[in-house]
Amino acid sequence: MTEDQAEALMNAAAAALALPVAPESRPGVIANLRLAARMAALVEDKTLDVHQEPAPVFRP
């Protein structure tokens, strides 16, 4: 996700939720959206074998 895409997402989500984002918070919100997108990409890139299913409970 580019910075412009993250900013557009932040603006759209804030408008949809009627949530004001303070100017000093905008860089942090954008950085967190970009980080969340990178983490999501890691999960999306993992393929499960036909016999594998997600566990209903996480046990480390």
C-alpha distance matrix in Angstrom:
0.0 3.7 6.6 8.1 6.0 6.4 9.9 10.6 10.0 12.2 14.7 15.1 15.5 17.8 19.8 20.2 21.5 23.4 21.9 22.3 19.8 21.8 20.8 21.2 18.8 15.9 14.5 14.8 13.3 10.1 10.3 11.1 8.4 5.9 8.9 9.5 6.5 7.7 11.2 10.9 10.0 13.2 15.2 14.2 15.2 18.6 21.2 24.4 27.8 29.8 32.0 29.3 28.4 26.3 28.8 29.8 30.3 28.5 31.1 30.1
3.7 0.0 3.8 5.3 5.1 6.2 8.6 9.8 10.6 12.3 14.2 15.3 16.4 18.1 19.9 21.0 22.4 23.7 22.2 22.0 19.3 20.8 19.2 19.7 17.9 14.7 13.0 14.3 13.3 9.6 10.1 12.1 9.9 7.3 10.7 12.2 9.8 10.7 14.3 14.4 13.5 16.5 18.7 17.9 18.6 22.0 24.7 28.0 31.3 33.4 35.6 33.0 32.1 30.0 32.4 33.4 33.7 31.8 34.4 33.2
6.6 3.8 0.0 3.8 5.4 5.1 6.1 8.6 9.8 10.4 12.2 14.1 15.2 16.2 18.2 19.8 20.9 21.8 20.0 19.2 16.3 17.5 15.6 16.1 14.6 11.3 9.5 11.4 10.7 6.9 8.0 10.7 9.1 7.3 10.8 12.6 11.3 12.4 15.7 16.2 16.0 18.8 20.9 20.6 21.6 24.7 27.6 30.7 34.2 36.3 38.3 35.5 34.3 32.0 34.0 34.8 34.8 32.9 35.4 34.2
8.1 5.3 3.8 0.0 3.8 5.5 5.1 6.1 8.6 9.8 10.5 12.2 14.1 15.2 16.4 18.2 19.9 20.6 19.3 18.6 16.2 17.7 15.8 17.1 15.8 12.1 11.5 13.8 12.4 8.9 11.1 13.4 11.2 10.2 13.9 15.1 13.3 15.1 18.3 18.2 18.0 21.1 22.9 22.1 23.3 26.6 29.2 32.3 35.7 37.5 39.7 37.1 35.8 33.6 35.9 36.4 36.8 35.2 37.9 36.9
6.0 5.1 5.4 3.8 0.0 3.8 5.4 5.0 6.1 8.6 9.8 10.5 12.1 14.0 15.3 16.3 18.1 19.4 18.5 18.5 16.4 18.6 17.4 18.8 16.8 13.3 13.0 14.4 12.3 9.1 11.3 12.6 9.5 8.9 12.6 12.9 10.7 13.1 16.1 15.3 15.3 18.7 20.1 18.9 20.5 23.8 26.2 29.1 32.5 34.2 36.4 33.8 32.5 30.3 32.7 33.2 33.8 32.4 35.3 34.7
6.4 6.2 5.1 5.5 3.8 0.0 3.8 5.4 5.0 6.1 8.6 9.8 10.4 12.0 14.1 15.2 16.2 17.6 16.0 16.0 13.6 15.8 15.0 15.9 13.5 10.3 10.0 10.9 8.6 5.5 8.0 9.0 6.1 6.3 9.9 10.2 9.1 11.7 14.2 13.9 14.6 17.7 19.0 18.5 20.4 23.3 26.0 28.8 32.3 34.1 36.0 33.1 31.6 29.1 31.1 31.4 31.7 30.2 33.0 32.3
9.9 8.6 6.1 5.1 5.4 3.8 0.0 3.8 5.4 5.0 6.1 8.6 9.9 10.4 12.1 14.1 15.3 15.9 14.3 13.7 11.3 13.2 12.1 13.7 11.8 8.2 8.8 10.7 8.5 5.9 9.3 10.8 8.7 9.5 12.9 13.4 12.8 15.3 17.7 17.6 18.4 21.4 22.7 22.3 24.2 27.1 29.7 32.5 36.0 37.7 39.6 36.7 35.0 32.4 34.4 34.4 34.6 33.2 36.0 35.4
10.6 9.8 8.6 6.1 5.0 5.4 3.8 0.0 3.8 5.4 5.1 6.1 8.5 9.8 10.6 12.1 14.2 15.0 14.3 14.3 12.8 15.3 14.6 16.7 14.9 11.4 12.5 14.2 11.5 9.3 12.7 13.6 10.7 11.7 15.2 15.0 13.7 16.8 19.1 18.2 18.9 22.3 23.2 22.2 24.3 27.3 29.6 32.2 35.7 37.1 39.2 36.5 34.7 32.4 34.5 34.5 35.1 34.0 37.1 36.7
10.0 10.6 9.8 8.6 6.1 5.0 5.4 3.8 0.0 3.8 5.5 5.1 6.0 8.4 9.8 10.4 12.1 13.7 12.9 13.7 12.4 15.5 15.5 17.2 14.6 11.6 12.9 13.5 10.2 8.7 11.9 11.7 8.4 10.2 13.3 12.3 11.4 14.8 16.5 15.3 16.6 19.9 20.4 19.5 22.0 24.8 27.0 29.4 33.0 34.2 36.1 33.4 31.4 29.0 31.0 30.8 31.4 30.5 33.7 33.5
12.2 12.3 10.4 9.8 8.6 6.1 5.0 5.4 3.8 0.0 3.8 5.5 5.2 5.9 8.4 9.8 10.5 11.6 10.0 10.4 8.7 11.8 12.1 13.8 11.1 8.4 10.4 10.8 7.4 7.0 10.5 10.3 8.0 10.5 13.3 12.6 12.7 16.0 17.4 16.8 18.6 21.5 22.0 21.7 24.3 26.8 29.3 31.5 35.2 36.6 38.2 35.2 33.1 30.3 32.0 31.6 31.8 30.8 33.8 33.5
14.7 14.2 12.2 10.5 9.8 8.6 6.1 5.1 5.5 3.8 0.0 3.8 5.6 5.2 6.1 8.6 10.0 10.1 9.5 9.4 8.6 11.6 11.8 14.4 12.4 9.6 12.2 13.4 10.4 9.9 13.7 13.9 11.7 14.0 16.9 16.3 16.2 19.4 21.0 20.2 21.8 24.9 25.4 24.8 27.4 30.0 32.3 34.6 38.2 39.4 41.2 38.3 36.1 33.5 35.3 34.7 35.1 34.2 37.3 37.2
15.1 15.3 14.1 12.2 10.5 9.8 8.6 6.1 5.1 5.5 3.8 0.0 3.8 5.5 5.1 6.1 8.6 9.7 10.1 11.3 11.4 14.8 15.4 17.9 15.7 13.1 15.5 16.3 12.8 12.4 15.9 15.5 12.7 15.1 18.0 16.6 16.1 19.7 21.1 19.6 21.2 24.5 24.5 23.6 26.4 29.0 30.9 33.0 36.5 37.4 39.2 36.6 34.3 31.8 33.8 33.1 33.8 33.3 36.6 36.9
15.5 16.4 15.2 14.1 12.1 10.4 9.9 8.5 6.0 5.2 5.6 3.8 0.0 3.8 5.4 5.0 6.1 8.2 8.0 10.1 10.3 14.0 15.4 17.4 14.6 12.7 15.2 15.1 11.3 11.8 15.1 13.8 11.3 14.4 16.6 14.8 15.0 18.7 19.4 18.0 20.2 23.2 22.8 22.3 25.4 27.6 29.6 31.4 35.0 35.9 37.4 34.6 32.1 29.4 31.0 30.1 30.7 30.3 33.6 33.9
17.8 18.1 16.2 15.2 14.0 12.0 10.4 9.8 8.4 5.9 5.2 5.5 3.8 0.0 3.8 5.5 5.2 5.7 4.7 6.3 7.1 10.8 12.6 14.9 12.4 10.9 14.2 14.2 10.8 12.0 15.4 14.5 12.8 16.0 18.1 16.8 17.5 21.0 21.7 20.8 23.1 25.9 25.7 25.6 28.6 30.7 32.9 34.7 38.3 39.3 40.7 37.8 35.2 32.3 33.7 32.6 32.9 32.4 35.5 35.8
19.8 19.9 18.2 16.4 15.3 14.1 12.1 10.6 9.8 8.4 6.1 5.1 5.4 3.8 0.0 3.8 5.5 4.9 6.4 7.9 9.7 13.1 14.6 17.5 15.5 13.8 17.1 17.6 14.3 15.1 18.6 18.0 15.9 18.8 21.3 19.9 20.1 23.7 24.6 23.4 25.5 28.5 28.2 27.7 30.7 33.0 34.9 36.7 40.2 41.0 42.6 39.8 37.2 34.5 36.1 34.9 35.5 35.2 38.5 38.9
20.2 21.0 19.8 18.2 16.3 15.2 14.1 12.1 10.4 9.8 8.6 6.1 5.0 5.5 3.8 0.0 3.8 5.6 7.8 10.5 12.4 16.0 17.9 20.4 17.9 16.4 19.4 19.4 15.8 16.6 20.0 18.7 16.3 19.4 21.6 19.5 19.7 23.5 24.0 22.3 24.6 27.5 26.8 26.1 29.4 31.4 33.1 34.6 38.0 38.5 40.0 37.4 34.6 32.1 33.6 32.3 33.1 33.2 36.6 37.4
21.5 22.4 20.9 19.9 18.1 16.2 15.3 14.2 12.1 10.5 10.0 8.6 6.1 5.2 5.5 3.8 0.0 3.8 5.2 8.7 10.9 14.5 17.0 19.1 16.4 15.7 18.9 18.3 14.9 16.5 19.6 17.9 16.1 19.6 21.3 19.2 20.1 23.7 23.8 22.4 25.1 27.7 26.9 26.7 30.1 31.8 33.6 35.0 38.5 39.0 40.2 37.4 34.5 31.6 32.8 31.1 31.6 31.7 35.0 35.8
23.4 23.7 21.8 20.6 19.4 17.6 15.9 15.0 13.7 11.6 10.1 9.7 8.2 5.7 4.9 5.6 3.8 0.0 3.8 6.5 9.6 12.7 15.4 17.8 15.8 15.3 18.9 18.7 15.7 17.4 20.7 19.5 18.1 21.5 23.3 21.7 22.7 26.2 26.5 25.4 28.1 30.7 30.1 30.0 33.2 35.1 37.1 38.5 42.1 42.7 43.9 41.1 38.2 35.3 36.4 34.7 35.1 35.0 38.2 38.8
21.9 22.2 20.0 19.3 18.5 16.0 14.3 14.3 12.9 10.0 9.5 10.1 8.0 4.7 6.4 7.8 5.2 3.8 0.0 3.8 6.4 9.7 12.6 14.6 12.3 12.3 15.9 15.4 12.5 14.8 17.8 16.5 15.7 19.2 20.8 19.4 20.9 24.2 24.4 23.8 26.5 28.9 28.6 28.9 32.0 33.8 36.1 37.6 41.2 42.1 43.2 40.2 37.3 34.3 35.1 33.7 33.6 33.3 36.3 36.6
22.3 22.0 19.2 18.6 18.5 16.0 13.7 14.3 13.7 10.4 9.4 11.3 10.1 6.3 7.9 10.5 8.7 6.5 3.8 0.0 3.8 6.3 9.3 11.6 10.1 10.2 14.0 14.1 11.9 14.1 17.2 16.6 16.3 19.4 21.2 20.5 21.9 25.0 25.6 25.4 27.9 30.3 30.4 30.7 33.6 35.6 38.1 39.8 43.5 44.7 45.8 42.7 40.0 36.9 37.8 36.5 36.3 35.6 38.4 38.4
19.8 19.3 16.3 16.2 16.4 13.6 11.3 12.8 12.4 8.7 8.6 11.4 10.3 7.1 9.7 12.4 10.9 9.6 6.4 3.8 0.0 3.8 6.4 8.3 6.4 6.5 10.2 10.5 8.6 10.9 13.8 13.6 13.6 16.6 18.3 18.1 19.7 22.4 23.2 23.4 25.8 28.0 28.5 29.0 31.6 33.7 36.5 38.4 42.1 43.6 44.7 41.5 39.1 35.9 36.8 35.9 35.4 34.4 37.0 36.7
21.8 20.8 17.5 17.7 18.6 15.8 13.2 15.3 15.5 11.8 11.6 14.8 14.0 10.8 13.1 16.0 14.5 12.7 9.7 6.3 3.8 0.0 3.8 5.4 5.2 6.5 9.9 10.5 10.0 12.2 14.6 15.0 15.8 18.3 19.8 20.3 22.0 24.3 25.2 25.9 28.1 30.2 30.9 31.7 34.1 36.2 39.1 41.1 44.8 46.5 47.6 44.3 41.9 38.7 39.4 38.6 37.9 36.6 39.0 38.4
20.8 19.2 15.6 15.8 17.4 15.0 12.1 14.6 15.5 12.1 11.8 15.4 15.4 12.6 14.6 17.9 17.0 15.4 12.6 9.3 6.4 3.8 0.0 3.8 5.4 5.4 8.1 10.0 10.2 11.5 13.8 15.1 15.9 17.7 19.6 20.6 21.9 23.9 25.4 26.3 28.0 30.2 31.4 32.0 34.0 36.4 39.4 41.7 45.5 47.3 48.6 45.3 43.2 40.0 41.0 40.5 39.8 38.3 40.6 39.8
21.2 19.7 16.1 17.1 18.8 15.9 13.7 16.7 17.2 13.8 14.4 17.9 17.4 14.9 17.5 20.4 19.1 17.8 14.6 11.6 8.3 5.4 3.8 0.0 3.8 5.7 7.0 8.1 9.6 11.3 12.6 14.0 15.7 17.2 18.5 19.9 21.7 23.2 24.4 25.9 27.7 29.4 30.7 31.8 33.6 35.8 39.0 41.2 45.0 47.0 48.1 44.7 42.7 39.4 40.2 39.7 38.7 36.9 39.0 37.9
18.8 17.9 14.6 15.8 16.8 13.5 11.8 14.9 14.6 11.1 12.4 15.7 14.6 12.4 15.5 17.9 16.4 15.8 12.3 10.1 6.4 5.2 5.4 3.8 0.0 3.8 5.8 5.5 6.2 8.7 10.1 10.8 12.4 14.5 15.5 16.5 18.5 20.3 21.2 22.5 24.6 26.2 27.3 28.4 30.5 32.5 35.7 37.8 41.5 43.5 44.5 41.1 39.0 35.7 36.4 36.0 35.0 33.3 35.5 34.6
15.9 14.7 11.3 12.1 13.3 10.3 8.2 11.4 11.6 8.4 9.6 13.1 12.7 10.9 13.8 16.4 15.7 15.3 12.3 10.2 6.5 6.5 5.4 5.7 3.8 0.0 3.8 5.5 5.1 6.1 8.6 9.9 10.6 12.3 14.2 15.3 16.6 18.6 20.0 21.0 22.7 24.8 26.1 26.7 28.7 31.1 34.1 36.5 40.2 42.1 43.4 40.1 38.2 35.1 36.2 35.9 35.3 33.6 36.1 35.1
14.5 13.0 9.5 11.5 13.0 10.0 8.8 12.5 12.9 10.4 12.2 15.5 15.2 14.2 17.1 19.4 18.9 18.9 15.9 14.0 10.2 9.9 8.1 7.0 5.8 3.8 0.0 3.8 5.5 5.2 6.1 8.6 10.0 10.7 12.3 14.2 15.5 16.7 18.5 20.0 21.3 23.1 24.8 25.7 27.2 29.6 32.9 35.4 39.1 41.3 42.6 39.3 37.6 34.6 35.8 35.8 35.1 33.1 35.2 33.9
14.8 14.3 11.4 13.8 14.4 10.9 10.7 14.2 13.5 10.8 13.4 16.3 15.1 14.2 17.6 19.4 18.3 18.7 15.4 14.1 10.5 10.5 10.0 8.1 5.5 5.5 3.8 0.0 3.8 5.4 5.0 6.1 8.6 9.9 10.4 12.2 14.2 15.4 16.4 18.2 20.0 21.4 22.9 24.1 25.8 27.9 31.2 33.4 37.2 39.4 40.4 37.0 35.2 32.0 32.9 32.9 31.9 29.8 31.9 30.6
13.3 13.3 10.7 12.4 12.3 8.6 8.5 11.5 10.2 7.4 10.4 12.8 11.3 10.8 14.3 15.8 14.9 15.7 12.5 11.9 8.6 10.0 10.2 9.6 6.2 5.1 5.5 3.8 0.0 3.8 5.5 5.2 6.2 8.7 9.8 10.5 12.3 14.4 15.3 16.3 18.4 20.3 21.3 22.2 24.4 26.5 29.6 31.7 35.5 37.4 38.5 35.2 33.2 30.0 31.1 30.9 30.3 28.5 31.0 30.1
10.1 9.6 6.9 8.9 9.1 5.5 5.9 9.3 8.7 7.0 9.9 12.4 11.8 12.0 15.1 16.6 16.5 17.4 14.8 14.1 10.9 12.2 11.5 11.3 8.7 6.1 5.2 5.4 3.8 0.0 3.8 5.4 5.1 6.3 8.6 9.9 10.7 12.5 14.4 15.3 16.7 18.9 20.4 20.9 22.7 25.2 28.3 30.8 34.5 36.5 38.0 34.8 33.1 30.2 31.6 31.8 31.4 29.6 32.0 31.0
10.3 10.1 8.0 11.1 11.3 8.0 9.3 12.7 11.9 10.5 13.7 15.9 15.1 15.4 18.6 20.0 19.6 20.7 17.8 17.2 13.8 14.6 13.8 12.6 10.1 8.6 6.1 5.0 5.5 3.8 0.0 3.8 5.5 5.2 6.2 8.6 9.9 10.7 12.4 14.2 15.5 17.0 18.9 20.0 21.3 23.6 27.0 29.5 33.2 35.5 36.8 33.5 32.0 29.0 30.4 30.8 30.1 27.9 30.1 28.7
11.1 12.1 10.7 13.4 12.6 9.0 10.8 13.6 11.7 10.3 13.9 15.5 13.8 14.5 18.0 18.7 17.9 19.5 16.5 16.6 13.6 15.0 15.1 14.0 10.8 9.9 8.6 6.1 5.2 5.4 3.8 0.0 3.8 5.4 5.0 6.0 8.5 9.8 10.4 12.1 14.1 15.5 16.8 18.1 20.0 21.9 25.2 27.3 31.1 33.3 34.3 30.9 29.2 26.0 27.1 27.4 26.6 24.6 26.8 25.7
8.4 9.9 9.1 11.2 9.5 6.1 8.7 10.7 8.4 8.0 11.7 12.7 11.3 12.8 15.9 16.3 16.1 18.1 15.7 16.3 13.6 15.8 15.9 15.7 12.4 10.6 10.0 8.6 6.2 5.1 5.5 3.8 0.0 3.8 5.4 5.1 6.2 8.7 9.9 10.4 12.3 14.5 15.5 16.2 18.3 20.5 23.6 25.9 29.6 31.6 32.9 29.7 27.9 25.0 26.6 26.8 26.6 24.9 27.5 26.7
5.9 7.3 7.3 10.2 8.9 6.3 9.5 11.7 10.2 10.5 14.0 15.1 14.4 16.0 18.8 19.4 19.6 21.5 19.2 19.4 16.6 18.3 17.7 17.2 14.5 12.3 10.7 9.9 8.7 6.3 5.2 5.4 3.8 0.0 3.8 5.5 5.1 6.4 8.8 9.9 10.7 12.8 14.7 15.2 16.6 19.2 22.4 25.1 28.7 30.9 32.5 29.4 28.1 25.4 27.2 27.9 27.7 25.7 28.1 26.9
8.9 10.7 10.8 13.9 12.6 9.9 12.9 15.2 13.3 13.3 16.9 18.0 16.6 18.1 21.3 21.6 21.3 23.3 20.8 21.2 18.3 19.8 19.6 18.5 15.5 14.2 12.3 10.4 9.8 8.6 6.2 5.0 5.4 3.8 0.0 3.8 5.4 5.1 6.3 8.6 9.9 11.0 12.9 14.3 15.6 17.6 21.0 23.5 27.1 29.6 30.8 27.5 26.2 23.3 24.8 25.7 25.1 22.7 24.9 23.5
9.5 12.2 12.6 15.1 12.9 10.2 13.4 15.0 12.3 12.6 16.3 16.6 14.8 16.8 19.9 19.5 19.2 21.7 19.4 20.5 18.1 20.3 20.6 19.9 16.5 15.3 14.2 12.2 10.5 9.9 8.6 6.0 5.1 5.5 3.8 0.0 3.8 5.5 5.1 6.1 8.6 10.0 10.8 12.2 14.3 16.0 19.2 21.4 25.1 27.2 28.4 25.1 23.4 20.5 22.0 22.6 22.3 20.3 22.9 22.0
6.5 9.8 11.3 13.3 10.7 9.1 12.8 13.7 11.4 12.7 16.2 16.1 15.0 17.5 20.1 19.7 20.1 22.7 20.9 21.9 19.7 22.0 21.9 21.7 18.5 16.6 15.5 14.2 12.3 10.7 9.9 8.5 6.2 5.1 5.4 3.8 0.0 3.8 5.5 5.0 6.2 8.8 10.0 10.3 12.1 14.6 17.6 20.2 23.9 26.0 27.6 24.5 23.2 20.7 22.8 23.7 23.9 22.1 24.8 24.0
7.7 10.7 12.4 15.1 13.1 11.7 15.3 16.8 14.8 16.0 19.4 19.7 18.7 21.0 23.7 23.5 23.7 26.2 24.2 25.0 22.4 24.3 23.9 23.2 20.3 18.6 16.7 15.4 14.4 12.5 10.7 9.8 8.7 6.4 5.1 5.5 3.8 0.0 3.8 5.4 5.1 6.6 9.1 9.9 10.7 13.1 16.5 19.3 22.8 25.4 26.9 23.8 23.0 20.6 22.6 24.0 24.0 21.7 23.9 22.6
11.2 14.3 15.7 18.3 16.1 14.2 17.7 19.1 16.5 17.4 21.0 21.1 19.4 21.7 24.6 24.0 23.8 26.5 24.4 25.6 23.2 25.2 25.4 24.4 21.2 20.0 18.5 16.4 15.3 14.4 12.4 10.4 9.9 8.8 6.3 5.1 5.5 3.8 0.0 3.8 5.4 5.2 6.7 8.8 10.1 11.6 15.0 17.3 20.9 23.5 24.6 21.2 20.2 17.5 19.2 20.5 20.2 17.9 20.2 19.0
10.9 14.4 16.2 18.2 15.3 13.9 17.6 18.2 15.3 16.8 20.2 19.6 18.0 20.8 23.4 22.3 22.4 25.4 23.8 25.4 23.4 25.9 26.3 25.9 22.5 21.0 20.0 18.2 16.3 15.3 14.2 12.1 10.4 9.9 8.6 6.1 5.0 5.4 3.8 0.0 3.8 5.4 5.2 6.1 8.6 10.3 13.2 15.5 19.2 21.3 22.7 19.6 18.2 15.8 18.0 19.2 19.6 17.8 20.6 20.1
10.0 13.5 16.0 18.0 15.3 14.6 18.4 18.9 16.6 18.6 21.8 21.2 20.2 23.1 25.5 24.6 25.1 28.1 26.5 27.9 25.8 28.1 28.0 27.7 24.6 22.7 21.3 20.0 18.4 16.7 15.5 14.1 12.3 10.7 9.9 8.6 6.2 5.1 5.4 3.8 0.0 3.8 5.4 5.0 6.0 8.8 11.8 14.7 18.2 20.6 22.4 19.6 18.9 17.1 19.7 21.4 22.0 20.1 22.6 21.8
13.2 16.5 18.8 21.1 18.7 17.7 21.4 22.3 19.9 21.5 24.9 24.5 23.2 25.9 28.5 27.5 27.7 30.7 28.9 30.3 28.0 30.2 30.2 29.4 26.2 24.8 23.1 21.4 20.3 18.9 17.0 15.5 14.5 12.8 11.0 10.0 8.8 6.6 5.2 5.4 3.8 0.0 3.8 5.5 5.3 6.7 10.4 13.1 16.5 19.3 20.7 17.7 17.4 15.4 17.7 19.9 20.1 17.8 19.9 18.7
15.2 18.7 20.9 22.9 20.1 19.0 22.7 23.2 20.4 22.0 25.4 24.5 22.8 25.7 28.2 26.8 26.9 30.1 28.6 30.4 28.5 30.9 31.4 30.7 27.3 26.1 24.8 22.9 21.3 20.4 18.9 16.8 15.5 14.7 12.9 10.8 10.0 9.1 6.7 5.2 5.4 3.8 0.0 3.8 5.5 5.5 8.6 10.6 14.3 16.8 17.9 14.8 14.0 11.9 14.4 16.4 17.0 15.1 17.6 17.1
14.2 17.9 20.6 22.1 18.9 18.5 22.3 22.2 19.5 21.7 24.8 23.6 22.3 25.6 27.7 26.1 26.7 30.0 28.9 30.7 29.0 31.7 32.0 31.8 28.4 26.7 25.7 24.1 22.2 20.9 20.0 18.1 16.2 15.2 14.3 12.2 10.3 9.9 8.8 6.1 5.0 5.5 3.8 0.0 3.8 5.5 7.6 10.3 13.8 15.8 17.7 15.1 14.5 13.1 16.2 18.1 19.4 18.0 20.8 20.5
15.2 18.6 21.6 23.3 20.5 20.4 24.2 24.3 22.0 24.3 27.4 26.4 25.4 28.6 30.7 29.4 30.1 33.2 32.0 33.6 31.6 34.1 34.0 33.6 30.5 28.7 27.2 25.8 24.4 22.7 21.3 20.0 18.3 16.6 15.6 14.3 12.1 10.7 10.1 8.6 6.0 5.3 5.5 3.8 0.0 3.8 6.3 9.8 12.9 15.5 17.6 15.2 15.5 14.7 17.7 20.2 21.3 19.6 21.8 21.1
18.6 22.0 24.7 26.6 23.8 23.3 27.1 27.3 24.8 26.8 30.0 29.0 27.6 30.7 33.0 31.4 31.8 35.1 33.8 35.6 33.7 36.2 36.4 35.8 32.5 31.1 29.6 27.9 26.5 25.2 23.6 21.9 20.5 19.2 17.6 16.0 14.6 13.1 11.6 10.3 8.8 6.7 5.5 5.5 3.8 0.0 3.8 6.6 9.8 12.8 14.4 11.8 12.4 11.7 14.7 17.5 18.6 16.9 18.9 18.3
21.2 24.7 27.6 29.2 26.2 26.0 29.7 29.6 27.0 29.3 32.3 30.9 29.6 32.9 34.9 33.1 33.6 37.1 36.1 38.1 36.5 39.1 39.4 39.0 35.7 34.1 32.9 31.2 29.6 28.3 27.0 25.2 23.6 22.4 21.0 19.2 17.6 16.5 15.0 13.2 11.8 10.4 8.6 7.6 6.3 3.8 0.0 3.8 6.6 9.3 11.4 9.5 10.6 11.1 14.5 17.4 19.1 18.0 20.0 20.0
24.4 28.0 30.7 32.3 29.1 28.8 32.5 32.2 29.4 31.5 34.6 33.0 31.4 34.7 36.7 34.6 35.0 38.5 37.6 39.8 38.4 41.1 41.7 41.2 37.8 36.5 35.4 33.4 31.7 30.8 29.5 27.3 25.9 25.1 23.5 21.4 20.2 19.3 17.3 15.5 14.7 13.1 10.6 10.3 9.8 6.6 3.8 0.0 3.8 6.4 7.8 5.8 7.3 8.6 11.8 15.0 16.9 16.3 18.1 18.6
27.8 31.3 34.2 35.7 32.5 32.3 36.0 35.7 33.0 35.2 38.2 36.5 35.0 38.3 40.2 38.0 38.5 42.1 41.2 43.5 42.1 44.8 45.5 45.0 41.5 40.2 39.1 37.2 35.5 34.5 33.2 31.1 29.6 28.7 27.1 25.1 23.9 22.8 20.9 19.2 18.2 16.5 14.3 13.8 12.9 9.8 6.6 3.8 0.0 3.8 5.4 5.2 8.1 10.7 13.5 16.7 18.8 18.4 19.9 20.4
29.8 33.4 36.3 37.5 34.2 34.1 37.7 37.1 34.2 36.6 39.4 37.4 35.9 39.3 41.0 38.5 39.0 42.7 42.1 44.7 43.6 46.5 47.3 47.0 43.5 42.1 41.3 39.4 37.4 36.5 35.5 33.3 31.6 30.9 29.6 27.2 26.0 25.4 23.5 21.3 20.6 19.3 16.8 15.8 15.5 12.8 9.3 6.4 3.8 0.0 3.8 5.7 8.0 11.4 14.2 16.9 19.5 19.9 21.5 22.7
32.0 35.6 38.3 39.7 36.4 36.0 39.6 39.2 36.1 38.2 41.2 39.2 37.4 40.7 42.6 40.0 40.2 43.9 43.2 45.8 44.7 47.6 48.6 48.1 44.5 43.4 42.6 40.4 38.5 38.0 36.8 34.3 32.9 32.5 30.8 28.4 27.6 26.9 24.6 22.7 22.4 20.7 17.9 17.7 17.6 14.4 11.4 7.8 5.4 3.8 0.0 3.8 6.6 10.3 12.2 15.0 17.5 18.0 19.3 20.7
29.3 33.0 35.5 37.1 33.8 33.1 36.7 36.5 33.4 35.2 38.3 36.6 34.6 37.8 39.8 37.4 37.4 41.1 40.2 42.7 41.5 44.3 45.3 44.7 41.1 40.1 39.3 37.0 35.2 34.8 33.5 30.9 29.7 29.4 27.5 25.1 24.5 23.8 21.2 19.6 19.6 17.7 14.8 15.1 15.2 11.8 9.5 5.8 5.2 5.7 3.8 0.0 3.8 6.9 9.0 12.1 14.3 14.5 15.9 17.3
28.4 32.1 34.3 35.8 32.5 31.6 35.0 34.7 31.4 33.1 36.1 34.3 32.1 35.2 37.2 34.6 34.5 38.2 37.3 40.0 39.1 41.9 43.2 42.7 39.0 38.2 37.6 35.2 33.2 33.1 32.0 29.2 27.9 28.1 26.2 23.4 23.2 23.0 20.2 18.2 18.9 17.4 14.0 14.5 15.5 12.4 10.6 7.3 8.1 8.0 6.6 3.8 0.0 3.8 6.3 8.9 11.6 12.4 14.5 16.4
26.3 30.0 32.0 33.6 30.3 29.1 32.4 32.4 29.0 30.3 33.5 31.8 29.4 32.3 34.5 32.1 31.6 35.3 34.3 36.9 35.9 38.7 40.0 39.4 35.7 35.1 34.6 32.0 30.0 30.2 29.0 26.0 25.0 25.4 23.3 20.5 20.7 20.6 17.5 15.8 17.1 15.4 11.9 13.1 14.7 11.7 11.1 8.6 10.7 11.4 10.3 6.9 3.8 0.0 3.8 6.4 8.7 9.2 11.9 13.8
28.8 32.4 34.0 35.9 32.7 31.1 34.4 34.5 31.0 32.0 35.3 33.8 31.0 33.7 36.1 33.6 32.8 36.4 35.1 37.8 36.8 39.4 41.0 40.2 36.4 36.2 35.8 32.9 31.1 31.6 30.4 27.1 26.6 27.2 24.8 22.0 22.8 22.6 19.2 18.0 19.7 17.7 14.4 16.2 17.7 14.7 14.5 11.8 13.5 14.2 12.2 9.0 6.3 3.8 0.0 3.8 5.4 6.4 8.8 11.4
29.8 33.4 34.8 36.4 33.2 31.4 34.4 34.5 30.8 31.6 34.7 33.1 30.1 32.6 34.9 32.3 31.1 34.7 33.7 36.5 35.9 38.6 40.5 39.7 36.0 35.9 35.8 32.9 30.9 31.8 30.8 27.4 26.8 27.9 25.7 22.6 23.7 24.0 20.5 19.2 21.4 19.9 16.4 18.1 20.2 17.5 17.4 15.0 16.7 16.9 15.0 12.1 8.9 6.4 3.8 0.0 3.8 6.8 9.7 12.9
30.3 33.7 34.8 36.8 33.8 31.7 34.6 35.1 31.4 31.8 35.1 33.8 30.7 32.9 35.5 33.1 31.6 35.1 33.6 36.3 35.4 37.9 39.8 38.7 35.0 35.3 35.1 31.9 30.3 31.4 30.1 26.6 26.6 27.7 25.1 22.3 23.9 24.0 20.2 19.6 22.0 20.1 17.0 19.4 21.3 18.6 19.1 16.9 18.8 19.5 17.5 14.3 11.6 8.7 5.4 3.8 0.0 3.8 6.4 9.8
28.5 31.8 32.9 35.2 32.4 30.2 33.2 34.0 30.5 30.8 34.2 33.3 30.3 32.4 35.2 33.2 31.7 35.0 33.3 35.6 34.4 36.6 38.3 36.9 33.3 33.6 33.1 29.8 28.5 29.6 27.9 24.6 24.9 25.7 22.7 20.3 22.1 21.7 17.9 17.8 20.1 17.8 15.1 18.0 19.6 16.9 18.0 16.3 18.4 19.9 18.0 14.5 12.4 9.2 6.4 6.8 3.8 0.0 3.8 6.4
31.1 34.4 35.4 37.9 35.3 33.0 36.0 37.1 33.7 33.8 37.3 36.6 33.6 35.5 38.5 36.6 35.0 38.2 36.3 38.4 37.0 39.0 40.6 39.0 35.5 36.1 35.2 31.9 31.0 32.0 30.1 26.8 27.5 28.1 24.9 22.9 24.8 23.9 20.2 20.6 22.6 19.9 17.6 20.8 21.8 18.9 20.0 18.1 19.9 21.5 19.3 15.9 14.5 11.9 8.8 9.7 6.4 3.8 0.0 3.8
30.1 33.2 34.2 36.9 34.7 32.3 35.4 36.7 33.5 33.5 37.2 36.9 33.9 35.8 38.9 37.4 35.8 38.8 36.6 38.4 36.7 38.4 39.8 37.9 34.6 35.1 33.9 30.6 30.1 31.0 28.7 25.7 26.7 26.9 23.5 22.0 24.0 22.6 19.0 20.1 21.8 18.7 17.1 20.5 21.1 18.3 20.0 18.6 20.4 22.7 20.7 17.3 16.4 13.8 11.4 12.9 9.8 6.4 3.8 0.0
